[in-house]
Amino acid sequence: MQHRQLEHWLTAACDGDREALAQLYAHTRINVYGYALSLLARSQDAQDVTQETYLSILGARYTPQGTPMAWLLTITKNLALMQLRKSQPVELDESLAAETPPPESLTVDRMVLHTALTALSQQERQIVLLSSLGGVKLREIAVLLDLGLSTVLSKRRRALKKLQQLLKEESL
């Protein structure tokens, strides 16, 4: 997605343009949901935060600097953290392991991927989902997660190796 187009939709949505908000949602919802899911671990909570993210844009103040996606994901992060504070303190990795298995309608590949992702640490999941699913640049991920770029690079490399090994074992 073009940086300028996202910026246009975001600016217009902040001014109350619901059509621009709909376009922004259509083109960024997967990224926002994936990031929220990496923070919250529960699908329903991630869906709620995703919806709240877009609703909070209407009437918000956006000043174009940096990338629009980073601004959007920062809102998502803040809402997810508020959600975590409201809920009981639960170790996120344990909540993922305790979550019920994915619905039968999911393909076997998606179930295998879901299982493999649960083997990663929260930070590894966030980095992999943001970079691979969300298309967020590694420098932006470093800012979002308050980590050094070299740390993000090494965590991503290790996480992808873990996933590769887990998926290889699963196919045997």
Salt bridges, closest charged atoms under 4 A:
GLU7 OE2 - HIS3 NE2 3.40
ASP45 OD2 - ARG42 NE 3.14
ASP93 OD1 - ARG125 NH2 3.21
GLU99 OE2 - HIS114 NE2 3.85
GLU124 OE1 - LYS162 NZ 2.92
